[in-house]
Amino acid sequence: MNNTKLLKEMIKRKIVKEGTVINATVRANGIGGQVVEVPKNVGVTVADENGIVAWERDYAGRDHEYNVKLTDVHDIEGMDIARMAKAYKIKI
């Protein structure tokens, strides 16, 4: 199954909405200010067919906002995308 199509359907059905925790590859600032791509658990702020805006609070209490492509999402609430779709009886 194509995870992007499944994610779009979950966003349309409001399964992935504000407050949902996803694991995705995001572009974050590394040591020395270099941009690195790392997998992180982030909370969804805005979700639509074009992508997801998510945020994370670091240990110092600062909030970081990330623009996430649908192809970069690995799992939703700790569950694989295909398995989550099966739990909600989504067939594409």
C-alpha positions, -999 to +999 in steps of 0.1 A: +000+000+000+010+036-006+015+053+028+010+088+013-025+079+000-033+063+034-021+094+052-042+117+029-073+096+037-066+097+074-062+135+073-095+137+054-112+116+080-097+137+108-078+107+123-045+127+119-053+160+134-040+186+159-024+168+189-016+136+171+019+123+178+038+111+147+073+098+141+088+115+111+121+125+096+126+162+101+152+188+093+166+200+126+196+221+136+226+201+147+258+209+164+273+241+149+240+251+133+242+226+105+209+212+093+206+174+098+177+150+090+167+130+121+137+109+130+117+125+159+084+122+176+066+154+170+031+167+177+008+177+148-003+213+147-018+215+112-024+186+087-036+188+051-030+170+018+002+191+011+020+182+044+020+185+081+032+213+104+045+197+136+063+209+168+085+196+195+096+210+229+133+205+237+147+199+272+154+236+276+117+244+271+120+259+237+095+250+210+106+240+175+083+239+145+089+216+115+073+213+081+069+175+074+063+160+040+038+131+040+065+108+026+086+115+057+061+101+082+070+067+096+043+060+121+013+075+139+009+073+177+035+045+177+016+024+151+027+017+115+007+036+090-007+005+072-017-011+105-034+022+117-053+022+084-064-014+089-076-006+124-098+022+110-109+000+081-094+022+054-088+004+021-071+021-008 
